[in-house]
């Protein structure tokens, strides 16, 4: 008598799983392609490059803050800050530095290199987790971190000779490009760890933290654009190149939409399923970028990619049997687009 209802339940779970996978994969893959297109592909007959990274941060954050405010109001939840405002600002500053390093790095390293390097974010997360949260991690976490670092190093150091940056007109393995990626990983690790601390220290909704963090980011990035003298230049660029305006608008839209799918997936299926989807998304993004933008891959890079993704998938499957401390959840706090 109990068997008939099980079929609809299975179908419902399959439908929810399909919704989550399609949502995350589509929004974040589009986000990745648009990042590379905006920062590395010239616009117009004069072949002008968009160089205003902070303007992208401003557009992304103002879209996300507007949507998060709408969600809070629609759900009749208070807009009052739960934590002291300066703590939201700490997350905001770190997040702005993370995103700026990410966009700037695309001037010197290709999207495949950057995407694979992001897999090494568990290393700074573990470092900041030990410093800020006094966490302890298991040996298998350190082993996976070592293997991921090894794979990323192979991918970055042994790049194909034909993969050239349009900004420095040389091989991509530059000190500046690698430094920006190290900055990205360090700031991103701090952001996710401090977010985790806020969630544990205060009874706050995800939308509440997103709203105040992104509002602070809007103000800080706006002030930064004015101080740099780039606000009017960026507006002039997008007004002259309508395709760039469309790309930025779409980038901001999918970045905001991905936050919904990420929260939905973690709440419905848990962090392990989400980690598997994100690993697959990174692999798909690298392959699409290589096909779309013509990035050649050397055999050393292929070995590096196999080491990285093999380690991540192995770690995910091991977690299904034996969970480690909250490294996993710390990683997922800021797993959305930066």
C-alpha positions as CSV (number, residue, x, y, z in Angstrom):
1,X,0.0,0.0,0.0
2,X,2.9,2.3,0.6
3,X,4.5,1.8,-2.9
4,X,2.3,4.0,-5.1
5,X,3.1,7.3,-3.4
6,X,6.8,6.7,-3.8
7,X,6.8,7.2,-7.6
8,X,5.5,10.8,-7.4
9,X,8.0,11.5,-4.7
10,X,10.9,10.2,-6.8
11,X,9.6,12.2,-9.8
12,X,9.3,15.3,-7.6
13,X,12.9,14.8,-6.4
14,X,14.1,14.3,-10.0
15,X,12.3,17.5,-11.1
16,X,13.8,19.5,-8.3
17,X,17.3,18.1,-9.0
18,X,17.0,18.9,-12.7
19,X,15.8,22.4,-11.8
20,X,18.8,22.9,-9.5
21,X,21.4,21.5,-12.0
22,X,20.1,23.4,-15.0
23,X,19.8,26.6,-13.0
24,X,23.3,26.6,-11.6
25,X,25.0,25.3,-14.7
26,X,23.2,27.7,-17.1
27,X,23.6,30.8,-15.0
28,X,27.2,30.3,-13.9
29,X,28.4,29.0,-17.3
30,X,26.9,32.1,-19.0
31,X,28.4,34.2,-16.2
32,X,31.9,32.8,-16.9
33,X,31.7,33.2,-20.7
34,X,30.5,36.8,-20.3
35,X,33.3,37.6,-17.9
36,X,35.9,36.6,-20.5
37,X,34.1,38.3,-23.3
38,X,33.8,41.6,-21.6
39,X,37.4,41.7,-20.3
40,X,39.2,40.1,-23.3
41,X,37.2,40.6,-26.4
42,X,37.4,44.1,-28.1
43,X,34.3,46.1,-28.9
44,X,33.5,48.2,-32.0
45,X,35.5,48.9,-35.2
46,X,38.3,50.5,-33.2
47,X,38.8,47.3,-31.3
48,X,38.5,49.0,-27.8
49,X,38.9,46.9,-24.7
50,X,36.7,47.4,-21.6
51,X,39.1,48.0,-18.7
52,X,36.9,49.2,-15.9
53,X,36.7,46.3,-13.5
54,X,35.2,48.2,-10.6
55,X,32.3,49.3,-12.8
56,X,31.4,45.6,-13.3
57,X,31.5,45.2,-9.6
58,X,29.1,48.2,-9.2
59,X,26.6,46.9,-11.7
60,X,26.6,43.4,-10.3
61,X,26.1,44.6,-6.7
62,X,23.4,47.1,-7.4
63,X,21.4,44.5,-9.2
64,X,21.8,41.9,-6.4
65,X,21.0,44.5,-3.7
66,X,17.8,45.5,-5.4
67,X,16.7,41.9,-5.9
68,X,17.6,40.9,-2.3
69,X,15.7,43.9,-1.0
70,X,12.7,42.9,-3.1
71,X,12.8,39.3,-1.7
72,X,13.0,40.6,1.9
73,X,10.0,42.9,1.4
74,X,8.0,40.3,-0.5
75,X,8.5,37.8,2.3
76,X,7.6,40.5,4.9
77,X,11.0,40.2,6.6
78,X,12.6,43.1,8.3
79,X,15.3,45.1,6.4
80,X,16.9,46.1,9.7
81,X,20.6,45.0,10.1
82,X,21.1,42.0,12.4
83,X,24.8,42.5,12.9
84,X,26.7,45.8,13.4
85,X,27.1,47.6,10.0
86,X,30.9,47.6,10.2
87,X,30.9,43.8,10.0
88,X,28.9,43.9,6.8
89,X,31.4,46.5,5.5
90,X,34.3,44.1,6.3
91,X,32.7,41.4,4.1
92,X,31.9,44.0,1.5
93,X,35.5,45.4,1.2
94,X,36.9,41.9,1.1
95,X,34.3,40.9,-1.6
96,X,35.1,43.9,-3.7
97,X,38.8,43.2,-3.6
98,X,38.0,39.5,-4.5
99,X,35.9,40.5,-7.5
100,X,38.3,43.2,-8.7
101,X,41.3,40.8,-8.6
102,X,39.2,38.3,-10.5
103,X,38.2,40.7,-13.3
104,X,41.7,42.2,-13.5
105,X,43.4,38.8,-13.7
106,X,41.4,38.1,-16.9
107,X,43.6,40.7,-18.6
108,X,46.6,38.5,-18.0
109,X,45.4,34.9,-17.6
110,X,42.8,33.1,-19.6
111,X,39.5,32.0,-18.2
112,X,40.5,28.3,-18.2
113,X,43.6,29.1,-16.1
114,X,41.5,31.3,-13.7
115,X,38.7,28.8,-13.3
116,X,41.0,26.0,-12.5
117,X,43.0,28.2,-10.1
118,X,39.7,28.9,-8.2
119,X,39.6,25.2,-7.3
120,X,42.5,25.9,-5.0
121,X,40.3,28.2,-2.8
122,X,40.0,25.5,-0.2
123,X,43.7,26.3,0.8
124,X,43.0,29.9,1.9
125,X,39.7,28.8,3.4
126,X,41.5,26.3,5.6
127,X,44.1,28.9,6.6
128,X,41.6,31.6,7.4
129,X,39.4,29.0,9.1
130,X,42.3,28.0,11.4
131,X,43.1,31.7,12.2
132,X,39.6,33.2,12.6
133,X,37.4,30.2,13.6
134,X,40.1,28.0,15.3
135,X,38.9,25.0,13.2
136,X,40.8,21.8,12.7
137,X,40.8,19.7,9.5
138,X,41.4,16.1,8.7
139,X,44.3,14.6,6.9
140,X,42.3,13.9,3.7
141,X,41.5,17.7,3.5
142,X,45.2,18.5,3.5
143,X,45.9,15.8,0.9
144,X,43.2,17.0,-1.4
145,X,44.4,20.6,-1.0
146,X,47.9,19.5,-1.9
147,X,46.7,17.6,-5.0
148,X,44.6,20.5,-6.2
149,X,47.5,22.9,-5.7
150,X,49.8,20.5,-7.7
151,X,47.2,20.2,-10.5
152,X,46.7,24.0,-10.6
153,X,50.4,24.6,-10.7
154,X,50.8,22.3,-13.8
155,X,47.9,24.0,-15.5
156,X,49.3,27.5,-14.9
157,X,53.0,26.8,-15.5
158,X,52.8,24.6,-18.6
159,X,50.5,26.7,-20.8
160,X,50.2,26.3,-24.6
161,X,52.3,28.7,-26.6
162,X,49.4,30.0,-28.6
163,X,47.3,31.3,-25.6
164,X,48.1,35.0,-25.6
165,X,46.7,37.8,-23.5
166,X,45.4,40.8,-25.5
167,X,46.7,43.2,-22.8
168,X,50.3,42.2,-22.3
169,X,50.8,40.5,-25.7
170,X,53.0,37.8,-24.2
171,X,52.7,34.5,-22.5
172,X,50.1,34.5,-19.8
173,X,52.2,33.1,-17.0
174,X,53.1,36.6,-15.8
175,X,54.0,37.6,-12.3
176,X,51.2,40.2,-12.2
177,X,48.5,37.7,-13.4
178,X,49.5,35.1,-10.9
179,X,49.7,37.7,-8.2
180,X,46.1,38.8,-8.9
181,X,44.9,35.2,-8.7
182,X,46.7,34.8,-5.4
183,X,45.0,38.0,-4.2
184,X,41.7,36.7,-5.4
185,X,42.1,33.4,-3.5
186,X,43.2,35.1,-0.3
187,X,40.5,37.7,-0.2
188,X,37.8,35.1,-1.3
189,X,38.9,32.7,1.5
190,X,38.6,35.5,4.1
191,X,35.2,36.6,2.7
192,X,33.7,33.1,3.0
193,X,35.2,32.5,6.4
194,X,34.0,35.8,7.8
195,X,30.5,35.2,6.3
196,X,30.5,31.9,8.1
197,X,31.4,33.6,11.4
198,X,28.5,36.1,10.9
199,X,26.0,33.3,10.3
200,X,27.2,31.5,13.4
201,X,27.3,34.6,15.6
202,X,24.0,36.2,14.5
203,X,20.5,34.8,13.7
204,X,20.4,36.3,10.2
205,X,18.7,35.4,6.9
206,X,20.9,34.8,3.8
207,X,19.0,37.7,2.1
208,X,19.7,40.0,5.0
209,X,23.5,39.5,4.7
210,X,23.4,39.7,0.9
211,X,21.4,42.9,1.0
212,X,23.7,44.8,3.4
213,X,26.9,43.5,2.0
214,X,25.9,44.4,-1.6
215,X,24.6,47.9,-0.5
216,X,28.0,48.5,1.1
217,X,29.7,47.2,-2.0
218,X,27.6,49.6,-4.2
219,X,28.6,52.6,-2.1
220,X,32.3,51.6,-1.9
221,X,32.6,50.7,-5.6
222,X,30.8,54.0,-6.6
223,X,33.2,56.0,-4.4
224,X,36.1,54.1,-5.9
225,X,35.0,54.8,-9.5
226,X,34.7,58.5,-8.7
227,X,38.1,58.7,-7.0
228,X,39.7,56.8,-10.0
229,X,37.9,59.1,-12.4
230,X,36.6,56.1,-14.2
231,X,32.8,56.4,-13.7
232,X,32.1,58.8,-16.6
233,X,34.6,56.9,-18.8
234,X,32.9,53.6,-18.2
235,X,29.5,55.1,-18.9
236,X,30.8,56.7,-22.1
237,X,32.2,53.3,-23.1
238,X,29.0,51.4,-22.7
239,X,27.0,54.2,-24.3
240,X,29.2,54.0,-27.4
241,X,29.2,50.2,-27.4
242,X,25.7,48.9,-26.9
243,X,26.8,45.3,-27.1
244,X,29.0,45.9,-24.0
245,X,26.0,47.4,-22.2
246,X,23.9,44.3,-23.0
247,X,26.8,42.0,-21.9
248,X,27.1,43.8,-18.5
249,X,23.3,43.8,-18.0
250,X,23.2,40.1,-18.7
251,X,26.2,39.4,-16.5
252,X,24.6,41.2,-13.6
253,X,21.3,39.4,-14.2
254,X,22.8,35.9,-14.3
255,X,25.0,36.6,-11.3
256,X,22.0,37.6,-9.2
257,X,19.9,34.6,-10.5
258,X,22.7,32.2,-9.6
259,X,22.4,33.2,-6.0
260,X,18.9,31.9,-5.9
261,X,19.8,28.6,-7.5
262,X,22.8,28.2,-5.1
263,X,20.7,28.8,-2.0
264,X,17.9,26.5,-3.3
265,X,20.3,23.7,-4.1
266,X,22.1,23.8,-0.7
267,X,18.8,24.0,1.2
268,X,17.1,21.2,-0.8
269,X,20.0,18.7,-1.5
270,X,22.8,19.8,0.9
271,X,26.3,21.0,0.4
272,X,27.7,17.7,-1.0
273,X,25.4,17.7,-4.0
274,X,26.1,21.4,-4.5
275,X,29.9,20.8,-4.5
276,X,29.5,18.1,-7.1
277,X,27.5,20.4,-9.4
278,X,30.0,23.3,-8.9
279,X,32.9,21.0,-9.8
280,X,31.1,19.9,-12.9
281,X,30.3,23.5,-13.8
282,X,33.9,24.5,-13.6
283,X,34.9,21.6,-15.9
284,X,32.2,22.5,-18.4
285,X,33.1,26.2,-18.2
286,X,36.8,25.4,-19.1
287,X,35.8,23.2,-22.0
288,X,33.3,25.8,-23.4
289,X,35.9,28.6,-23.0
290,X,38.5,26.6,-24.9
291,X,36.0,25.9,-27.7
292,X,34.5,29.4,-27.8
293,X,37.6,31.5,-27.5
294,X,40.1,29.1,-29.0
295,X,42.4,28.5,-26.0
296,X,44.8,25.7,-26.8
297,X,45.5,23.2,-24.0
298,X,48.9,21.4,-23.6
299,X,49.1,17.8,-22.5
300,X,50.6,19.0,-19.2
301,X,47.5,21.1,-18.6
302,X,45.3,18.2,-19.3
303,X,47.1,16.1,-16.7
304,X,46.8,19.1,-14.2
305,X,43.0,19.3,-14.9
306,X,42.6,15.5,-14.4
307,X,44.4,15.8,-11.0
308,X,42.3,18.7,-9.9
309,X,38.9,17.4,-10.9
310,X,39.7,13.9,-9.9
311,X,40.7,15.0,-6.4
312,X,37.6,17.2,-6.0
313,X,35.2,14.4,-7.2
314,X,37.0,11.9,-4.9
315,X,36.7,14.2,-2.0
316,X,33.0,14.8,-2.7
317,X,32.3,11.0,-2.8
318,X,34.3,10.4,0.4
319,X,32.2,13.1,2.2
320,X,29.1,11.1,1.5
321,X,30.4,8.5,3.9
322,X,32.3,10.6,6.4
323,X,31.9,14.3,6.8
324,X,34.8,16.5,7.9
325,X,34.4,19.8,9.9
326,X,32.6,22.7,8.4
327,X,35.1,23.3,5.6
328,X,32.5,22.2,3.2
329,X,29.8,24.7,4.4
330,X,32.4,27.5,4.7
331,X,33.3,27.0,1.0
332,X,29.6,27.1,0.0
333,X,28.8,30.4,1.8
334,X,30.5,32.4,-1.0
335,X,30.4,30.0,-3.8
336,X,28.3,32.3,-6.0
337,X,29.9,34.5,-8.6
338,X,32.3,37.1,-7.2
